[in-house]
Amino acid sequence: MKLDRPNHPEPEDAAARRTTDVLVCYPIDALPEVNLAEAQARQAGAELVQSVKVPARQAACVDLSAGHFARILSVEGPQVGDLNIWNTHNIAERFYSGKTRALHGTHVSTGDSLWSNLPYMRPLAHITQDTLDWYGYDADGGSVHDVIGTRCDPYTGRLLSGADYHHCCHSNLTRAMADHFGLSLAEAETHVHDVMNVFMLTGFTQDTHQYFMKASPVRPGDFIELEAQTDITLGLSACPGGDCGDEHSSDTASCYPLVIEIYKPKTLEGFVEAPLNSYSGSHGI
């Protein structure tokens, strides 16, 4: 973080340097429009075909076909989840939280896309419903569904506490992915990536700009819904922090399961699978 007392004096034109115009790095006006009306019409007649319960302090993976919908639900108590997404047929293509953040902001909601990594870079899923969209941003600058945090993991935990904890989201996702794809733990771990923090209420402190968390406003019955833009696999960990109002890497917090519901629409009329990024890959050569 920045120093309270910088080692170097301000230059004479410091004030002018601080008052330059703000520019959005990646204006999204040219991105393909997410047609929510069509997506929601397809979902309205969809059939519930699978329901997967993710136990507290555990993770699970589930496949989601292109054009199908997944709802992540709070069912028993306030609980946040860490979400990974892979291309079912090529796990090298996976969710890219950093580019999603650069395009849509620190927290995502209805109408935003969840983008894949380079060189694939396409929407893996669109967010089509979010029952917490009413929350907006609070007085602390906090909001829900962040693409800031990386996931609680045993390596950071070891550095900060000197102890090993094996039910953090990184480890939960590693075990679930290894089981789902038939990989060793060592191989699966290399494919676990920075997450979308489903239902988690986070932001940056106004003084030191450090990542903070607050108790999530999620309650049983709340959900966020995704429409798959290609065949994807979701990996969801029910975070050991529960609602993350206290801590997130121990067995102290009250934790609850989450549920993933899979819906198959009656028709895929109007749905077009997202193509891979059309950049040539020549890199100027």
C-alpha positions in Angstrom: 0.0 0.0 0.0 1.1 3.6 -0.4 3.3 5.2 2.2 1.9 7.6 4.9 5.1 9.6 4.6 6.5 9.3 1.0 10.3 9.2 0.7 10.3 11.8 -2.1 9.0 15.4 -2.2 6.2 16.5 -4.4 7.2 18.3 -7.6 6.0 21.8 -8.2 3.3 20.6 -10.7 2.0 17.8 -8.4 -1.5 19.3 -8.3 -1.8 19.5 -12.1 -0.6 15.9 -12.4 -3.4 14.8 -10.1 -6.2 16.5 -11.9 -6.0 14.9 -15.3 -9.2 13.5 -16.8 -10.5 10.1 -15.9 -10.8 7.7 -18.9 -12.5 4.3 -18.8 -9.8 1.9 -20.0 -12.2 -0.4 -21.9 -15.4 1.2 -23.0 -17.9 -1.6 -23.6 -20.2 0.1 -26.1 -18.8 -2.0 -29.0 -19.3 -5.3 -27.2 -22.1 -7.6 -28.5 -25.3 -6.7 -26.7 -26.6 -9.3 -24.2 -30.2 -9.8 -25.2 -31.7 -10.4 -21.8 -35.3 -10.4 -23.0 -34.6 -13.4 -25.3 -32.6 -15.2 -22.7 -35.2 -14.7 -20.0 -37.9 -15.9 -22.4 -36.0 -19.1 -23.1 -35.5 -19.6 -19.3 -39.2 -19.0 -18.6 -40.1 -22.3 -20.1 -37.0 -24.2 -19.1 -37.1 -27.6 -17.3 -35.2 -28.2 -14.1 -33.1 -31.2 -15.0 -30.5 -31.4 -12.2 -30.0 -30.1 -8.7 -26.6 -30.3 -7.0 -26.1 -29.6 -3.3 -22.7 -28.1 -2.4 -22.0 -29.0 1.2 -20.7 -26.3 3.6 -16.9 -26.1 3.4 -16.8 -28.3 0.3 -17.0 -27.8 -3.5 -18.7 -29.5 -6.4 -18.5 -29.4 -10.2 -21.4 -29.6 -12.6 -21.5 -29.4 -16.5 -23.7 -26.9 -18.2 -24.5 -27.2 -21.9 -24.5 -24.2 -24.2 -27.8 -22.3 -24.0 -28.7 -23.9 -20.7 -29.1 -22.1 -17.4 -27.6 -22.5 -14.0 -29.0 -20.9 -10.8 -26.8 -20.7 -7.7 -29.1 -20.5 -4.7 -28.9 -19.8 -1.0 -31.0 -22.4 0.7 -30.5 -22.6 4.4 -28.6 -19.5 5.6 -26.4 -16.7 4.4 -23.5 -18.2 2.5 -21.1 -17.0 -0.1 -19.5 -19.1 -2.8 -16.3 -19.1 -4.9 -17.0 -19.9 -8.6 -14.6 -21.2 -11.2 -15.7 -21.9 -14.8 -13.9 -24.0 -17.4 -14.7 -24.9 -21.0 -15.9 -28.5 -20.6 -13.9 -29.8 -23.6 -10.8 -27.7 -23.1 -10.0 -26.8 -19.5 -7.2 -24.5 -20.6 -10.0 -22.1 -21.4 -11.3 -20.8 -18.1 -12.8 -17.8 -16.4 -10.7 -14.6 -16.5 -11.7 -12.5 -13.5 -9.2 -9.7 -14.3 -10.6 -9.0 -17.8 -14.2 -9.4 -16.6 -13.3 -6.8 -13.9 -11.7 -4.4 -16.5 -14.7 -4.6 -18.7 -17.6 -4.6 -16.3 -16.2 -3.3 -13.0 -15.4 -4.7 -9.6 -18.8 -6.3 -9.0 -21.0 -7.9 -11.6 -24.7 -8.4 -12.1 -27.5 -8.9 -14.6 -26.4 -8.2 -18.2 -22.7 -8.7 -17.5 -20.6 -11.4 -19.1 -18.1 -13.7 -17.5 -15.1 -13.8 -19.9 -12.6 -16.5 -20.6 -8.8 -16.1 -20.6 -6.5 -15.3 -23.5 -6.2 -16.4 -26.3 -9.8 -17.6 -26.2 -11.4 -14.5 -24.8 -15.1 -14.9 -25.3 -18.1 -14.9 -22.9 -18.4 -18.2 -21.1 -21.7 -17.1 -19.5 -24.1 -14.2 -19.3 -25.7 -13.2 -16.0 -29.4 -13.3 -16.7 -30.9 -12.8 -13.2 -29.6 -11.6 -9.8 -32.0 -11.3 -6.9 -29.4 -9.1 -5.1 -29.3 -6.5 -7.8 -31.2 -4.1 -5.4 -28.1 -3.8 -3.2 -26.1 -1.6 -5.5 -23.1 0.1 -3.6 -23.3 0.9 0.1 -21.8 3.8 2.0 -18.5 1.9 2.4 -18.3 1.3 -1.3 -19.2 -2.3 -0.9 -21.2 -4.5 -3.3 -22.0 -8.1 -4.0 -20.7 -10.6 -6.6 -17.1 -9.4 -6.8 -14.4 -10.2 -9.3 -11.7 -8.7 -7.1 -10.8 -11.4 -4.6 -8.8 -14.4 -5.7 -10.2 -17.1 -3.3 -9.1 -18.1 0.2 -6.2 -20.5 -0.1 -3.9 -22.6 2.2 -0.7 -20.9 1.0 -1.7 -17.4 2.1 -3.2 -18.9 5.2 0.1 -20.5 6.0 2.0 -17.2 5.6 -0.4 -15.2 7.7 -1.2 -17.8 10.5 1.5 -20.3 10.4 -1.1 -23.1 10.2 -2.5 -25.4 7.6 -6.2 -25.3 6.7 -7.5 -27.7 4.1 -11.1 -26.5 3.5 -10.4 -23.1 2.0 -12.0 -22.5 -1.4 -8.8 -23.1 -3.3 -8.4 -26.6 -1.8 -12.1 -27.3 -2.1 -12.1 -26.5 -5.8 -8.9 -28.5 -6.3 -10.5 -31.6 -4.8 -13.7 -31.2 -6.7 -12.0 -30.5 -10.1 -9.7 -33.5 -9.6 -12.7 -35.7 -9.0 -14.8 -34.3 -11.8 -12.2 -34.4 -14.6 -10.2 -37.4 -13.3 -7.0 -35.5 -12.6 -4.4 -35.7 -9.9 -4.6 -33.1 -7.2 -1.3 -31.6 -8.5 -2.7 -31.2 -12.1 -6.1 -30.0 -11.0 -4.6 -27.3 -8.8 -2.9 -25.7 -11.8 -6.4 -25.2 -13.4 -8.0 -23.6 -10.3 -8.2 -19.9 -10.9 -9.3 -16.5 -9.6 -13.0 -16.6 -8.9 -16.2 -14.8 -9.0 -17.2 -14.4 -5.4 -20.9 -15.2 -5.5 -23.0 -13.3 -2.9 -19.9 -12.0 -1.2 -20.1 -8.3 -0.1 -16.7 -6.7 -0.6 -14.9 -3.5 -1.6 -11.8 -1.4 -0.9 -11.3 0.6 2.3 -11.4 4.3 1.7 -8.2 5.0 3.6 -5.7 2.3 2.6 -7.7 0.9 -0.4 -7.3 -2.7 1.0 -9.8 -5.4 0.1 -12.5 -5.7 2.7 -15.5 -8.0 3.3 -18.7 -7.5 5.2 -21.6 -9.9 6.1 -23.4 -10.8 2.9 -27.0 -9.6 2.5 -27.9 -13.0 0.8 -30.8 -14.9 2.4 -32.4 -18.2 1.6 -34.2 -18.0 -1.7 -31.8 -15.6 -3.3 -30.0 -16.7 -6.5 -27.9 -15.6 -9.4 -28.5 -17.1 -12.8 -26.1 -17.8 -15.6 -26.8 -18.7 -19.3 -23.9 -20.8 -20.7 -22.5 -19.4 -23.9 -20.6 -22.6 -24.8 -20.3 -25.9 -23.0 -18.9 -25.1 -19.6 -18.2 -26.7 -16.2 -19.0 -24.8 -13.1 -16.9 -25.4 -9.9 -18.5 -23.9 -6.8 -17.1 -23.8 -3.3 -19.3 -23.1 -0.3 -16.7 -20.8 1.4 -15.6 -21.7 5.0 -16.3 -18.0 5.9 -20.1 -18.5 5.7 -21.4 -15.0 5.1 -17.9 -13.6 5.4 -18.9 -11.2 8.2 -16.1 -12.5 10.4 -13.4 -14.6 8.8 -13.0 -17.0 5.9 -10.3 -19.6 6.5 -11.3 -21.6 9.5 -14.1 -23.7 11.0 -15.3 -20.8 13.2 -18.0 -19.3 11.0 -21.5 -20.6 10.6 -21.6 -22.2 7.2 -24.5 -23.5 5.0 -24.7 -25.4 1.7 -25.4 -23.9 -1.6 -27.4 -25.4 -4.5 -26.8 -25.3 -8.2 -29.9 -25.9 -10.3 -29.5 -26.7 -14.0 -32.3 -25.8 -16.4 -32.8 -27.0 -20.0 -34.8 -24.6 -22.2 -37.6 -26.0 -24.4 -36.0 -24.4 -27.4 -32.6 -22.8 -28.3 -34.3 -20.5 -30.8 -32.4 -17.2 -30.9 -29.4 -18.7 -29.1 -26.0 -18.4 -30.8 -23.0 -20.1 -29.2 -20.1 -17.6 -28.5 -17.3 -18.0 -31.0 -13.7 -18.0 -30.0 -11.9 -14.6 -30.3 -11.2 -13.7 -33.9 -7.7 -12.2 -33.3 -5.2 -13.8 -35.7 -2.6 -14.7 -33.1 0.2 -13.4 -35.3 1.4 -10.8 -32.7 2.9 -8.7 -35.5 5.0 -11.5 -36.9 
